[in-house]
Amino acid sequence: MDKEKVHQKEQPNNPMHGMKLITILELLVEQYGWERLAMKININCFKNDPSIKSSLKFLRKTQWARDKVEQLYLDLKKKNK
């Protein structure tokens, strides 16, 4: 049984369970690009010289920003069902 299925069994009602922040961020950048992502979530690490590394550093320290990123991911996931 692969890891994702095990995670889903452990917490089937938690869509964020087992999701890594880097994976979420990479998916959002792939979907929207940095410019559109910065329009959706107004934080400097998405606007000024954006990178995965600098964004991860900021998001790990700043819970409100991480919450917005996670919510955008959930909205995207729901939209693509």
C-alpha positions in Angstrom: 0.0 0.0 0.0 1.5 3.4 -0.9 2.0 6.2 1.5 -0.8 8.4 0.2 -3.4 5.7 0.7 -2.1 5.1 4.2 -2.4 8.8 5.0 -5.9 8.9 3.6 -6.9 6.0 5.8 -5.4 7.7 8.9 -7.2 11.0 8.4 -9.7 10.6 5.5 -11.5 13.9 6.3 -8.3 16.0 6.3 -7.3 16.9 2.7 -4.1 18.5 3.9 -2.8 15.4 5.8 0.4 14.3 4.4 0.8 17.2 2.0 4.2 19.0 2.2 4.3 22.7 1.9 6.9 22.5 -0.9 4.5 20.3 -2.9 1.6 22.7 -2.4 3.8 25.7 -3.4 5.1 24.0 -6.5 1.6 23.1 -7.6 0.4 26.6 -7.1 3.3 28.1 -9.0 2.8 25.7 -11.8 -0.9 26.5 -11.9 -0.8 30.3 -11.6 2.8 31.4 -12.0 4.4 33.9 -9.5 2.6 37.0 -10.8 -0.9 35.6 -10.6 -0.1 33.9 -7.3 1.1 37.3 -5.9 -2.3 38.8 -7.0 -4.2 36.1 -5.2 -2.1 36.2 -2.1 -0.5 39.6 -1.5 2.8 38.8 0.1 6.2 40.1 -0.8 7.9 36.8 -1.2 5.6 36.1 -4.2 6.2 39.6 -5.7 9.8 40.6 -5.2 12.3 38.1 -6.7 10.2 35.1 -5.9 11.7 31.6 -5.4 10.5 28.4 -3.8 13.3 28.6 -1.2 12.5 32.1 0.0 8.8 31.5 -0.1 9.1 28.3 2.0 11.3 30.2 4.5 8.6 32.9 4.9 5.6 30.6 5.0 7.1 28.4 7.6 7.5 31.4 9.9 4.3 33.1 9.1 1.1 31.1 9.9 -1.4 33.6 8.4 0.3 33.5 5.1 0.7 29.7 5.2 -3.1 29.5 5.9 -3.8 31.5 2.8 -1.6 29.3 0.7 -3.2 26.1 2.0 -6.7 27.6 1.4 -5.8 28.5 -2.2 -4.6 24.9 -2.7 -7.8 23.5 -1.2 -9.9 25.8 -3.4 -7.9 24.7 -6.5 -8.2 21.1 -5.6 -12.0 21.4 -5.1 -12.3 23.3 -8.4 -10.4 20.6 -10.3 -12.5 17.7 -9.0 
